Amino acid sequence: MGAAPLLLTAARAVPAQTAEAQVVKIVAQRFHYTPGEFRVKAGRPVLLEFTALDFVHGFNMPDLKVRADLPPGTVTRVALPAAPPGSYDFVCDNFCGDHHEEMHGRMIVEA
């Protein structure tokens, strides 16, 4: 019973901090993401909308512990939490051919 007031307080604080997500559209195609680098504002959640053109690519952003498969022919939405300023690398983690290791990108979070 002692935890209930704490949970209520935390639940009330969340809506006040919630910001509209920044939407970034990304195309995944052997052997690159377009755009390969993009910028977002700190403190706001991000919604990535992926379209894979030719293969079931992967998306892995280890620093934020976010991973998804990107099947072709559909839009795959990946929600990222609000992140502090910095640079966050992501890679394709589904082997997609000879130049697979070159398929990577970067999200830059600006203050």
N, CA, C and O of each residue as an XYZ file, in Angstrom:
444
protein
N       0.808     -1.196      0.000
C       0.000      0.000      0.000
C       0.851      1.260      0.000
O       0.424      2.298     -0.506
N       2.038      1.179      0.557
C       2.906      2.347      0.600
C       3.367      2.793     -0.776
O       3.740      3.955     -0.941
N       3.355      1.913     -1.771
C       3.833      2.261     -3.109
C       2.771      2.964     -3.946
O       3.113      3.632     -4.923
N       1.509      2.837     -3.598
C       0.436      3.411     -4.419
C       0.566      4.919     -4.630
O       0.425      5.366     -5.768
N       0.824      5.722     -3.610
C       0.962      7.161     -3.863
C       2.129      7.486     -4.802
O       2.032      8.403     -5.617
N       3.224      6.740     -4.690
C       4.370      6.960     -5.554
C       4.009      6.662     -7.003
O       4.376      7.426     -7.896
N       3.295      5.566     -7.253
C       2.881      5.216     -8.605
C       1.931      6.263     -9.172
O       2.024      6.606    -10.350
N       1.034      6.765     -8.364
C       0.089      7.783     -8.813
C       0.827      9.057     -9.211
O       0.495      9.681    -10.219
N       1.818      9.437     -8.426
C       2.601     10.628     -8.728
C       3.345     10.457    -10.048
O       3.353     11.368    -10.875
N       3.963      9.308    -10.250
C       4.703      9.065    -11.485
C       3.764      9.076    -12.681
O       4.122      9.620    -13.726
N       2.585      8.499    -12.566
C       1.635      8.458    -13.676
C       1.180      9.860    -14.050
O       0.985     10.140    -15.233
N       1.008     10.741    -13.089
C       0.592     12.111    -13.381
C       1.705     12.894    -14.072
O       1.419     13.772    -14.886
N       2.961     12.596    -13.766
C       4.083     13.342    -14.331
C       4.308     13.009    -15.806
O       4.801     13.859    -16.547
N       3.968     11.819    -16.249
C       4.253     11.402    -17.622
C       3.553     12.253    -18.668
O       4.232     12.712    -19.587
N       2.237     12.502    -18.603
C       1.615     13.305    -19.653
C       2.198     14.711    -19.783
O       2.263     15.245    -20.890
N       2.614     15.305    -18.700
C       3.175     16.645    -18.758
C       4.494     16.654    -19.527
O       4.860     17.675    -20.110
N       5.219     15.517    -19.536
C       6.505     15.442    -20.207
C       6.383     14.888    -21.623
O       7.356     14.930    -22.375
N       5.238     14.379    -21.999
C       5.072     13.761    -23.306
C       5.041     14.835    -24.382
O       4.288     15.804    -24.283
N       5.854     14.659    -25.400
C       5.892     15.590    -26.525
C       5.495     14.839    -27.788
O       5.603     13.615    -27.852
N       5.044     15.567    -28.771
C       4.684     14.950    -30.040
C       5.938     14.356    -30.678
O       6.998     14.982    -30.695
N       5.799     13.138    -31.201
C       6.943     12.449    -31.798
C       7.381     13.130    -33.094
O       6.559     13.612    -33.873
N       8.669     13.157    -33.297
C       9.254     13.623    -34.551
C       9.257     12.434    -35.506
O       9.776     11.376    -35.150
N       8.705     12.571    -36.684
C       8.618     11.476    -37.639
C       9.733     11.617    -38.671
O       9.924     12.681    -39.260
N      10.465     10.522    -38.878
C      11.535     10.481    -39.866
C      11.270      9.294    -40.784
O      11.160      8.160    -40.319
N      11.168      9.553    -42.085
C      10.944      8.498    -43.069
C      12.295      8.062    -43.623
O      13.111      8.885    -44.038
N      12.513      6.731    -43.619
C      13.796      6.167    -44.047
C      13.535      5.026    -45.023
O      12.657      4.193    -44.799
N      14.304      4.997    -46.107
C      14.235      3.905    -47.070
C      15.449      3.002    -46.835
O      16.581      3.477    -46.744
N      15.195      1.694    -46.738
C      16.262      0.709    -46.598
C      16.370     -0.061    -47.914
O      15.395     -0.635    -48.396
N      17.579     -0.059    -48.483
C      17.822     -0.749    -49.749
C      19.274     -1.188    -49.753
O      20.144     -0.485    -49.241
N      19.537     -2.371    -50.340
C      20.930     -2.822    -50.382
C      21.796     -1.696    -50.908
O      21.500     -1.267    -52.023
N      22.725     -1.205    -50.331
C      23.357     -1.454    -49.057
C      23.427     -0.143    -48.296
O      24.489      0.247    -47.811
N      22.291      0.537    -48.192
C      22.283      1.828    -47.508
C      20.880      2.181    -47.006
O      19.867      1.633    -47.439
N      20.887      3.114    -46.084
C      19.657      3.755    -45.610
C      19.620      5.156    -46.217
O      20.653      5.816    -46.321
N      18.444      5.605    -46.612
C      18.291      6.972    -47.118
C      17.196      7.660    -46.322
O      16.047      7.227    -46.406
N      17.478      8.696    -45.561
C      18.794      9.309    -45.373
C      19.675      8.454    -44.469
O      19.186      7.709    -43.619
N      20.970      8.577    -44.669
C      21.926      7.837    -43.849
C      22.228      8.544    -42.542
O      22.752      7.942    -41.604
N      21.893      9.826    -42.486
C      22.071     10.606    -41.263
C      20.915     11.583    -41.158
O      20.517     12.200    -42.146
N      20.385     11.718    -39.958
C      19.304     12.681    -39.741
C      19.427     13.278    -38.350
O      20.085     12.724    -37.469
N      18.774     14.426    -38.175
C      18.844     15.168    -36.910
C      17.455     15.283    -36.298
O      16.458     15.470    -36.996
N      17.419     15.166    -34.974
C      16.184     15.337    -34.219
C      16.489     16.190    -32.992
O      17.651     16.415    -32.653
N      15.439     16.659    -32.334
C      15.592     17.499    -31.142
C      15.612     16.638    -29.877
O      14.860     15.670    -29.765
N      16.459     16.993    -28.948
C      16.531     16.299    -27.667
C      15.225     16.469    -26.900
O      14.547     17.489    -27.028
N      14.884     15.475    -26.114
C      13.716     15.567    -25.244
C      12.403     15.191    -25.911
O      11.357     15.201    -25.262
N      12.440     14.863    -27.184
C      11.210     14.478    -27.883
C      11.360     13.053    -28.409
O      12.418     12.685    -28.919
N      10.308     12.258    -28.286
C      10.368     10.910    -28.862
C      10.443     11.000    -30.389
O      10.077     12.013    -30.986
N      10.920      9.933    -30.994
C      11.100      9.873    -32.445
C      10.358      8.661    -32.972
O      10.398      7.590    -32.366
N       9.681      8.825    -34.097
C       9.031      7.711    -34.779
C       9.695      7.552    -36.137
O       9.592      8.426    -36.997
N      10.377      6.429    -36.319
C      11.003      6.135    -37.599
C      10.025      5.330    -38.437
O       9.449      4.356    -37.953
N       9.833      5.727    -39.687
C       8.966      5.002    -40.615
C       9.847      4.461    -41.726
O      10.300      5.204    -42.597
N      10.084      3.143    -41.683
C      10.961      2.483    -42.645
C      10.169      1.865    -43.785
O       9.100      1.291    -43.575
N      10.704      1.989    -44.995
C      10.221      1.255    -46.149
C      11.429      0.516    -46.716
O      12.393      1.142    -47.154
N      11.376     -0.812    -46.707
C      12.445     -1.619    -47.299
C      12.038     -1.942    -48.732
O      10.901     -2.342    -48.982
N      12.948     -1.771    -49.655
C      12.616     -1.948    -51.067
C      12.915     -3.332    -51.626
O      12.276     -3.757    -52.588
N      13.887     -4.051    -51.032
C      14.363     -5.235    -51.734
C      14.671     -6.454    -50.872
O      15.021     -7.504    -51.411
N      14.552     -6.349    -49.564
C      15.029     -7.431    -48.705
C      14.493     -7.187    -47.301
O      14.079     -6.074    -46.978
N      14.498     -8.211    -46.473
C      14.144     -8.018    -45.063
C      15.397     -7.516    -44.348
O      16.175     -8.292    -43.793
N      15.563     -6.204    -44.380
C      16.700     -5.596    -43.705
C      16.413     -5.561    -42.209
O      15.288     -5.792    -41.765
N      17.444     -5.271    -41.459
C      17.285     -5.110    -40.018
C      17.611     -3.680    -39.627
O      18.292     -2.960    -40.359
N      17.123     -3.283    -38.480
C      17.462     -1.994    -37.888
C      17.875     -2.279    -36.463
O      17.121     -2.878    -35.696
N      19.072     -1.849    -36.107
C      19.558     -2.061    -34.753
C      20.291     -0.796    -34.306
O      21.289     -0.392    -34.902
N      19.769     -0.180    -33.239
C      20.408      0.988    -32.635
C      20.798      0.571    -31.209
O      20.038      0.774    -30.261
N      21.994     -0.013    -31.075
C      22.390     -0.612    -29.792
C      22.352      0.336    -28.597
O      21.965     -0.069    -27.501
N      22.749      1.593    -28.794
C      22.806      2.515    -27.648
C      21.437      2.782    -27.033
O      21.342      3.105    -25.848
N      20.380      2.652    -27.825
C      19.025      2.832    -27.296
C      18.299      1.504    -27.113
O      17.133      1.471    -26.720
N      19.006      0.404    -27.402
C      18.462     -0.953    -27.245
C      17.161     -1.131    -28.044
O      16.159     -1.633    -27.534
N      17.214     -0.700    -29.318
C      16.053     -0.800    -30.197
C      16.450     -1.603    -31.424
O      17.499     -1.363    -32.022
N      15.597     -2.570    -31.800
C      15.861     -3.439    -32.932
C      14.557     -3.818    -33.615
O      13.542     -4.015    -32.947
N      14.574     -3.924    -34.957
C      13.375     -4.322    -35.707
C      13.773     -4.954    -37.038
O      14.828     -4.646    -37.595
N      12.922     -5.832    -37.534
C      13.027     -6.333    -38.900
C      12.229     -5.404    -39.798
O      11.200     -4.864    -39.392
N      12.714     -5.222    -41.032
C      12.085     -4.293    -41.975
C      11.693     -5.060    -43.239
O      12.444     -5.052    -44.214
N      10.541     -5.717    -43.244
C      10.143     -6.483    -44.426
C       9.773     -5.567    -45.593
O       9.194     -4.501    -45.383
N      10.103     -5.977    -46.821
C       9.763     -5.145    -47.972
C       8.258     -5.097    -48.193
O       7.528     -6.016    -47.824
N       7.812     -4.000    -48.806
C       6.403     -3.868    -49.160
C       5.508     -3.349    -48.061
O       4.302     -3.215    -48.269
N       6.056     -3.051    -46.899
C       5.258     -2.497    -45.802
C       6.023     -1.341    -45.167
O       7.235     -1.212    -45.340
N       5.305     -0.512    -44.438
C       5.953      0.527    -43.645
C       6.096     -0.021    -42.234
O       5.115     -0.415    -41.603
N       7.315     -0.042    -41.754
C       7.593     -0.511    -40.396
C       7.867      0.702    -39.535
O       8.771      1.484    -39.826
N       7.093      0.862    -38.478
C       7.257      1.999    -37.571
C       8.028      1.557    -36.334
O       7.713      0.546    -35.707
N       9.039      2.338    -36.008
C       9.889      2.049    -34.854
C       9.904      3.287    -33.964
O      10.350      4.357    -34.380
N       9.416      3.134    -32.753
C       9.372      4.245    -31.798
C      10.670      4.267    -30.994
O      11.098      3.251    -30.445
N      11.278      5.438    -30.938
C      12.485      5.627    -30.137
C      12.150      6.543    -28.972
O      11.396      7.503    -29.129
N      12.703      6.253    -27.815
C      12.468      7.147    -26.679
C      13.187      8.471    -26.883
O      14.111      8.571    -27.690
N      12.759      9.478    -26.149
C      13.485     10.752    -26.160
C      14.908     10.467    -25.684
O      15.113      9.794    -24.674
N      15.867     10.980    -26.412
C      17.266     10.701    -26.085
C      18.005     11.998    -25.794
O      17.652     13.050    -26.327
N      19.021     11.927    -24.957
C      19.826     13.127    -24.693
C      20.663     13.485    -25.918
O      20.865     12.648    -26.797
N      21.149     14.717    -25.980
C      21.979     15.123    -27.117
C      23.159     14.165    -27.313
O      23.763     13.673    -26.360
N      23.451     13.932    -28.569
C      24.558     13.037    -28.892
C      24.355     12.412    -30.252
O      23.461     12.794    -31.007
N      25.194     11.453    -30.549
C      25.172     10.761    -31.825
C      24.879      9.283    -31.573
O      25.509      8.659    -30.718
N      23.922      8.722    -32.318
C      23.488      7.349    -32.124
C      23.574      6.614    -33.461
O      22.854      6.934    -34.407
N      24.464      5.628    -33.522
C      24.650      4.862    -34.745
C      23.636      3.733    -34.833
O      23.200      3.188    -33.819
N      23.264      3.389    -36.076
C      22.415      2.223    -36.298
C      22.952      1.436    -37.484
O      23.639      1.978    -38.349
N      22.627      0.148    -37.507
C      23.126     -0.759    -38.544
C      22.016     -1.686    -39.015
O      21.011     -1.891    -38.334
N      22.231     -2.237    -40.203
C      21.407     -3.349    -40.670
C      22.013     -4.596    -40.044
O      23.209     -4.847    -40.194
N      21.201     -5.378    -39.347
C      21.739     -6.583    -38.712
C      21.165     -7.862    -39.312
O      21.253     -8.924    -38.696
N      20.577     -7.775    -40.506
C      20.189     -8.949    -41.285
C      21.112     -8.974    -42.501
O      21.070     -8.067    -43.331
N      21.937     -9.999    -42.607
C      22.912    -10.047    -43.690
C      22.202     -9.908    -45.032
O      21.309    -10.694    -45.350
N      22.598     -8.904    -45.823
C      21.888     -8.593    -47.061
C      22.780     -8.638    -48.294
O      22.362     -8.191    -49.362
N      23.996     -9.165    -48.176
C      24.857     -9.303    -49.345
C      26.279     -8.850    -49.090
O      26.677     -8.566    -47.961
N      27.037     -8.791    -50.187
C      28.477     -8.523    -50.125
C      28.871     -7.215    -49.449
O      29.950     -7.140    -48.861
N      28.046     -6.197    -49.513
C      28.394     -4.904    -48.916
C      27.548     -4.595    -47.668
O      27.368     -3.438    -47.289
N      27.046     -5.649    -47.056
C      26.188     -5.521    -45.871
C      26.831     -4.661    -44.778
O      26.154     -3.846    -44.153
N      28.125     -4.839    -44.549
C      28.799     -4.116    -43.462
C      28.820     -2.609    -43.697
O      29.114     -1.851    -42.772
N      28.515     -2.160    -44.910
C      28.484     -0.736    -45.210
C      27.091     -0.105    -44.942
O      26.912      1.105    -45.076
N      26.136     -0.940    -44.569
C      24.766     -0.442    -44.373
C      24.591      0.017    -42.920
O      24.286     -0.776    -42.029
N      24.791      1.292    -42.716
C      24.705      1.874    -41.373
C      24.265      3.331    -41.499
O      24.235      3.898    -42.592
N      23.930      3.911    -40.373
C      23.501      5.306    -40.362
C      23.710      5.924    -38.997
O      24.263      5.309    -38.086
N      23.247      7.170    -38.883
C      23.459      7.898    -37.633
C      22.303      8.846    -37.376
O      21.844      9.552    -38.274
N      21.843      8.850    -36.139
C      20.861      9.828    -35.680
C      21.612     10.802    -34.770
O      22.286     10.397    -33.823
N      21.479     12.093    -35.079
C      22.109     13.118    -34.265
C      21.014     13.832    -33.493
O      20.092     14.403    -34.076
N      21.129     13.791    -32.179
C      20.147     14.444    -31.301
C      20.740     15.778    -30.877
O      21.786     15.835    -30.230
N      20.047     16.853    -31.256
C      20.525     18.203    -30.968
C      19.793     18.790    -29.769
O      18.603     18.542    -29.570
N      20.511     19.563    -28.982
C      19.923     20.206    -27.805
C      18.919     21.258    -28.221
O      18.317     21.909    -27.368
